[in-house]
Amino acid sequence: MLIYGIPNFKLEKYVVKRRTKILEESGIKFVQTFEVGKDSSLNQLREKHDAMLIATGVYKPREIEIPGST
């Protein structure tokens, strides 16, 4: 998203790539086109990981129900 969604004059592509590489080298894994409920259940993900970032990729903001988020 950062590579294609933000123009170069606001955030250069090489900066995003460099930071992504640093994150990957520190052990962070980026998974794209993953469907919760199809590829793995939310409970399976919770059991396997200490933390998750779920980026839904919607064009319009919308509320999602997350227990304990309010």
The first five atom37 places (N, CA, C, CB, O) and aatype in JSON, in Angstrom:
{
  "aatype": [12, 10, 9, 18, 7, 9, 14, 2, 13, 11, 10, 6, 11, 18, 19, 19, 11, 1, 1, 16, 11, 9, 10, 6, 6, 15, 7, 9, 11, 13, 19, 5, 16, 13, 6, 19, 7, 11, 3, 15, 15, 10, 2, 5, 10, 1, 6, 11, 8, 3, 0, 12, 10, 9, 0, 16, 7, 19, 18, 11, 14, 1, 6, 9, 6, 9, 14, 7, 15, 16],
  "atom_mask": [
    [1, 1, 1, 1, 1],
    [1, 1, 1, 1, 1],
    [1, 1, 1, 1, 1],
    [1, 1, 1, 1, 1],
    [1, 1, 1, 0, 1],
    [1, 1, 1, 1, 1],
    [1, 1, 1, 1, 1],
    [1, 1, 1, 1, 1],
    [1, 1, 1, 1, 1],
    [1, 1, 1, 1, 1],
    [1, 1, 1, 1, 1],
    [1, 1, 1, 1, 1],
    [1, 1, 1, 1, 1],
    [1, 1, 1, 1, 1],
    [1, 1, 1, 1, 1],
    [1, 1, 1, 1, 1],
    [1, 1, 1, 1, 1],
    [1, 1, 1, 1, 1],
    [1, 1, 1, 1, 1],
    [1, 1, 1, 1, 1],
    [1, 1, 1, 1, 1],
    [1, 1, 1, 1, 1],
    [1, 1, 1, 1, 1],
    [1, 1, 1, 1, 1],
    [1, 1, 1, 1, 1],
    [1, 1, 1, 1, 1],
    [1, 1, 1, 0, 1],
    [1, 1, 1, 1, 1],
    [1, 1, 1, 1, 1],
    [1, 1, 1, 1, 1],
    [1, 1, 1, 1, 1],
    [1, 1, 1, 1, 1],
    [1, 1, 1, 1, 1],
    [1, 1, 1, 1, 1],
    [1, 1, 1, 1, 1],
    [1, 1, 1, 1, 1],
    [1, 1, 1, 0, 1],
    [1, 1, 1, 1, 1],
    [1, 1, 1, 1, 1],
    [1, 1, 1, 1, 1],
    [1, 1, 1, 1, 1],
    [1, 1, 1, 1, 1],
    [1, 1, 1, 1, 1],
    [1, 1, 1, 1, 1],
    [1, 1, 1, 1, 1],
    [1, 1, 1, 1, 1],
    [1, 1, 1, 1, 1],
    [1, 1, 1, 1, 1],
    [1, 1, 1, 1, 1],
    [1, 1, 1, 1, 1],
    [1, 1, 1, 1, 1],
    [1, 1, 1, 1, 1],
    [1, 1, 1, 1, 1],
    [1, 1, 1, 1, 1],
    [1, 1, 1, 1, 1],
    [1, 1, 1, 1, 1],
    [1, 1, 1, 0, 1],
    [1, 1, 1, 1, 1],
    [1, 1, 1, 1, 1],
    [1, 1, 1, 1, 1],
    [1, 1, 1, 1, 1],
    [1, 1, 1, 1, 1],
    [1, 1, 1, 1, 1],
    [1, 1, 1, 1, 1],
    [1, 1, 1, 1, 1],
    [1, 1, 1, 1, 1],
    [1, 1, 1, 1, 1],
    [1, 1, 1, 0, 1],
    [1, 1, 1, 1, 1],
    [1, 1, 1, 1, 1]
  ],
  "atom_positions": [
    [[0.82, -1.19, 0.0], [0.0, 0.0, 0.0], [0.87, 1.26, 0.0], [-0.94, 0.0, 1.21], [0.58, 2.21, -0.72]],
    [[1.91, 1.26, 0.79], [2.77, 2.45, 0.84], [3.49, 2.68, -0.48], [3.79, 2.31, 1.96], [3.74, 3.83, -0.85]],
    [[3.83, 1.61, -1.17], [4.55, 1.74, -2.45], [3.65, 2.34, -3.52], [5.08, 0.38, -2.91], [4.07, 3.22, -4.27]],
    [[2.41, 1.87, -3.61], [1.54, 2.27, -4.71], [0.53, 3.35, -4.34], [0.8, 1.07, -5.23], [0.01, 4.03, -5.22]],
    [[0.25, 3.52, -3.05], [-0.81, 4.43, -2.65], [-0.36, 5.83, -2.28], [0.0, 0.0, 0.0], [-1.2, 6.72, -2.11]],
    [[0.95, 6.05, -2.15], [1.45, 7.36, -1.75], [2.38, 7.89, -2.83], [2.18, 7.28, -0.38], [3.32, 7.19, -3.23]],
    [[2.14, 9.1, -3.32], [3.0, 9.65, -4.38], [4.44, 9.87, -3.9], [2.42, 10.97, -4.89], [4.68, 10.1, -2.71]],
    [[5.39, 9.79, -4.84], [6.82, 9.94, -4.52], [7.15, 11.26, -3.82], [7.63, 9.84, -5.78], [8.03, 11.3, -2.96]],
    [[6.45, 12.34, -4.17], [6.79, 13.62, -3.57], [6.43, 13.66, -2.08], [6.09, 14.75, -4.3], [6.91, 14.53, -1.35]],
    [[5.59, 12.73, -1.63], [5.26, 12.65, -0.2], [6.09, 11.61, 0.53], [3.79, 12.34, -0.02], [6.47, 11.81, 1.69]],
    [[6.38, 10.49, -0.14], [7.17, 9.42, 0.47], [7.85, 8.63, -0.64], [6.28, 8.49, 1.36], [7.2, 7.93, -1.41]],
    [[9.17, 8.77, -0.71], [9.94, 8.11, -1.77], [9.87, 6.59, -1.61], [11.41, 8.57, -1.74], [9.89, 6.07, -0.5]],
    [[9.79, 5.89, -2.73], [9.69, 4.42, -2.74], [10.9, 3.76, -2.07], [9.55, 3.91, -4.18], [10.75, 2.77, -1.37]],
    [[12.09, 4.33, -2.3], [13.28, 3.72, -1.71], [13.23, 3.76, -0.18], [14.54, 4.43, -2.21], [13.78, 2.87, 0.48]],
    [[12.59, 4.78, 0.38], [12.46, 4.87, 1.84], [11.57, 3.73, 2.35], [11.87, 6.25, 2.26], [11.9, 3.08, 3.34]],
    [[10.45, 3.5, 1.68], [9.54, 2.42, 2.07], [10.24, 1.07, 1.95], [8.27, 2.44, 1.19], [10.15, 0.25, 2.86]],
    [[10.94, 0.85, 0.85], [11.64, -0.43, 0.64], [12.72, -0.64, 1.7], [12.26, -0.48, -0.76], [12.89, -1.75, 2.21]],
    [[13.47, 0.42, 2.03], [14.53, 0.31, 3.04], [13.94, -0.03, 4.41], [15.34, 1.61, 3.12], [14.46, -0.89, 5.12]],
    [[12.86, 0.65, 4.77], [12.24, 0.4, 6.07], [11.59, -0.99, 6.12], [11.19, 1.48, 6.38], [11.64, -1.66, 7.16]],
    [[11.0, -1.41, 5.02], [10.41, -2.75, 4.96], [11.48, -3.81, 5.15], [9.68, -2.96, 3.62], [11.28, -4.79, 5.86]],
    [[12.63, -3.61, 4.52], [13.74, -4.55, 4.66], [14.21, -4.62, 6.1], [14.9, -4.15, 3.73], [14.48, -5.71, 6.62]],
    [[14.32, -3.48, 6.76], [14.74, -3.45, 8.16], [13.75, -4.22, 9.03], [14.87, -1.98, 8.66], [14.15, -4.99, 9.9]],
    [[12.46, -4.01, 8.8], [11.43, -4.72, 9.57], [11.5, -6.22, 9.33], [10.04, -4.2, 9.2], [11.41, -7.0, 10.28]],
    [[11.67, -6.63, 8.08], [11.77, -8.05, 7.76], [13.0, -8.67, 8.42], [11.83, -8.26, 6.24], [12.93, -9.79, 8.93]],
    [[14.11, -7.96, 8.4], [15.34, -8.46, 9.02], [15.21, -8.58, 10.54], [16.51, -7.55, 8.68], [15.92, -9.36, 11.17]],
    [[14.29, -7.81, 11.12], [14.08, -7.89, 12.57], [13.11, -9.0, 12.95], [13.56, -6.55, 13.1], [12.86, -9.24, 14.13]],
    [[12.57, -9.69, 11.93], [11.7, -10.84, 12.21], [10.23, -10.64, 11.89], [0.0, 0.0, 0.0], [9.43, -11.56, 12.06]],
    [[9.87, -9.46, 11.43], [8.47, -9.21, 11.08], [8.18, -9.85, 9.73], [8.16, -7.69, 11.04], [8.96, -9.73, 8.79]],
    [[7.05, -10.54, 9.65], [6.66, -11.21, 8.42], [5.44, -10.5, 7.83], [6.35, -12.73, 8.67], [4.45, -10.29, 8.52]],
    [[5.54, -10.14, 6.56], [4.44, -9.5, 5.86], [3.71, -10.57, 5.05], [4.94, -8.34, 4.94], [4.33, -11.28, 4.25]],
    [[2.41, -10.68, 5.24], [1.6, -11.67, 4.52], [0.53, -10.9, 3.76], [0.97, -12.74, 5.49], [-0.26, -10.16, 4.35]],
    [[0.5, -11.09, 2.45], [-0.49, -10.41, 1.62], [-1.5, -11.42, 1.1], [0.18, -9.65, 0.45], [-1.22, -12.62, 1.04]],
    [[-2.64, -10.93, 0.73], [-3.74, -11.75, 0.18], [-4.08, -12.93, 1.09], [-3.38, -12.26, -1.21], [-4.26, -14.05, 0.62]],
    [[-4.16, -12.66, 2.37], [-4.51, -13.67, 3.37], [-5.95, -13.44, 3.76], [-3.56, -13.61, 4.62], [-6.34, -12.3, 4.05]],
    [[-6.76, -14.48, 3.78], [-8.17, -14.33, 4.11], [-8.45, -15.03, 5.44], [-9.06, -14.91, 2.99], [-8.41, -16.26, 5.54]],
    [[-8.74, -14.2, 6.46], [-9.07, -14.75, 7.77], [-10.38, -15.52, 7.66], [-9.17, -13.62, 8.85], [-11.36, -15.03, 7.1]],
    [[-10.38, -16.73, 8.18], [-11.54, -17.6, 8.09], [-11.41, -18.62, 6.98], [0.0, 0.0, 0.0], [-12.02, -19.68, 7.03]],
    [[-10.61, -18.3, 5.97], [-10.35, -19.23, 4.87], [-8.96, -19.82, 5.0], [-10.51, -18.51, 3.5], [-8.8, -21.05, 5.02]],
    [[-7.96, -18.97, 5.09], [-6.57, -19.44, 5.19], [-6.23, -19.87, 6.62], [-5.61, -18.33, 4.75], [-5.4, -20.76, 6.82]],
    [[-6.86, -19.26, 7.59], [-6.67, -19.59, 9.0], [-7.75, -18.86, 9.79], [-5.23, -19.19, 9.51], [-8.22, -17.81, 9.37]],
    [[-8.14, -19.42, 10.93], [-9.16, -18.74, 11.74], [-8.5, -17.66, 12.6], [-9.92, -19.76, 12.64], [-7.29, -17.69, 12.83]],
    [[-9.3, -16.73, 13.07], [-8.78, -15.67, 13.93], [-8.22, -16.28, 15.22], [-9.89, -14.64, 14.25], [-7.19, -15.82, 15.71]],
    [[-8.88, -17.29, 15.76], [-8.37, -17.94, 16.98], [-7.03, -18.61, 16.74], [-9.38, -18.96, 17.49], [-6.15, -18.55, 17.6]],
    [[-6.85, -19.25, 15.58], [-5.56, -19.87, 15.26], [-4.46, -18.81, 15.18], [-5.65, -20.64, 13.92], [-3.35, -19.03, 15.66]],
    [[-4.78, -17.68, 14.59], [-3.8, -16.59, 14.5], [-3.44, -16.06, 15.88], [-4.34, -15.46, 13.62], [-2.27, -15.8, 16.17]],
    [[-4.45, -15.9, 16.74], [-4.2, -15.41, 18.11], [-3.29, -16.35, 18.88], [-5.52, -15.23, 18.86], [-2.42, -15.91, 19.63]],
    [[-3.51, -17.65, 18.71], [-2.69, -18.64, 19.42], [-1.24, -18.65, 18.91], [-3.3, -20.03, 19.27], [-0.32, -18.92, 19.68]],
    [[-1.06, -18.36, 17.65], [0.25, -18.48, 17.02], [1.12, -17.22, 17.17], [0.08, -18.79, 15.57], [2.34, -17.32, 17.18]],
    [[0.5, -16.05, 17.29], [1.24, -14.79, 17.24], [1.04, -13.95, 18.49], [0.83, -13.99, 16.02], [-0.01, -13.99, 19.13]],
    [[2.08, -13.18, 18.83], [1.99, -12.23, 19.94], [1.23, -10.97, 19.53], [3.39, -11.87, 20.42], [0.54, -10.37, 20.35]],
    [[1.36, -10.58, 18.27], [0.71, -9.37, 17.78], [0.39, -9.53, 16.3], [1.6, -8.13, 18.01], [1.07, -10.26, 15.58]],
    [[-0.66, -8.84, 15.86], [-1.05, -8.87, 14.45], [-1.52, -7.48, 14.04], [-2.18, -9.92, 14.19], [-2.07, -6.73, 14.85]],
    [[-1.29, -7.15, 12.79], [-1.87, -5.95, 12.2], [-2.77, -6.44, 11.08], [-0.76, -4.95, 11.67], [-2.32, -7.1, 10.14]],
    [[-4.04, -6.11, 11.19], [-4.98, -6.51, 10.15], [-5.3, -5.27, 9.33], [-6.28, -7.15, 10.76], [-5.98, -4.36, 9.81]],
    [[-4.81, -5.23, 8.1], [-5.05, -4.11, 7.19], [-6.07, -4.58, 6.16], [-3.72, -3.62, 6.5], [-5.75, -5.39, 5.29]],
    [[-7.28, -4.09, 6.26], [-8.37, -4.6, 5.45], [-8.35, -4.1, 4.01], [-9.67, -4.25, 6.07], [-8.92, -4.76, 3.13]],
    [[-7.74, -2.98, 3.75], [-7.63, -2.5, 2.39], [-8.92, -1.96, 1.79], [0.0, 0.0, 0.0], [-9.11, -2.04, 0.57]],
    [[-9.8, -1.42, 2.61], [-11.05, -0.87, 2.08], [-10.82, 0.55, 1.59], [-12.15, -0.91, 3.16], [-9.91, 1.24, 2.06]],
    [[-11.62, 0.99, 0.65], [-11.49, 2.33, 0.1], [-12.19, 3.38, 0.95], [-12.04, 2.38, -1.31], [-11.77, 4.53, 0.99]],
    [[-13.24, 2.97, 1.63], [-13.96, 3.88, 2.51], [-13.79, 3.39, 3.95], [-15.47, 3.98, 2.11], [-13.87, 2.18, 4.2]],
    [[-13.56, 4.3, 4.89], [-13.43, 3.86, 6.28], [-14.72, 3.21, 6.76], [-13.05, 5.03, 7.18], [-15.81, 3.63, 6.4]],
    [[-14.57, 2.19, 7.58], [-15.74, 1.56, 8.18], [-15.34, 0.97, 9.52], [-16.33, 0.45, 7.25], [-14.18, 0.6, 9.74]],
    [[-16.29, 0.9, 10.41], [-16.04, 0.34, 11.73], [-16.03, -1.18, 11.65], [-17.11, 0.83, 12.74], [-16.85, -1.78, 10.95]],
    [[-15.1, -1.79, 12.37], [-15.12, -3.24, 12.52], [-15.21, -3.53, 14.01], [-13.84, -3.91, 11.87], [-14.62, -2.82, 14.83]],
    [[-15.93, -4.57, 14.35], [-16.14, -4.9, 15.75], [-14.96, -5.71, 16.27], [-17.45, -5.67, 15.95], [-14.72, -6.84, 15.84]],
    [[-14.24, -5.12, 17.22], [-13.11, -5.78, 17.86], [-13.37, -5.73, 19.36], [-11.73, -5.09, 17.48], [-13.42, -4.64, 19.95]],
    [[-13.55, -6.88, 19.99], [-13.81, -6.88, 21.43], [-12.72, -6.14, 22.2], [-13.93, -8.33, 21.95], [-11.53, -6.36, 21.98]],
    [[-13.16, -5.25, 23.1], [-12.21, -4.5, 23.92], [-11.62, -3.27, 23.26], [0.0, 0.0, 0.0], [-10.76, -2.62, 23.85]],
    [[-12.05, -2.94, 22.05], [-11.46, -1.8, 21.34], [-12.05, -0.46, 21.77], [-11.64, -1.97, 19.86], [-11.47, 0.58, 21.46]],
    [[-13.17, -0.47, 22.47], [-13.78, 0.81, 22.87], [-13.57, 1.1, 24.32], [-15.24, 0.81, 22.57], [-14.02, 2.14, 24.81]]
  ]
}
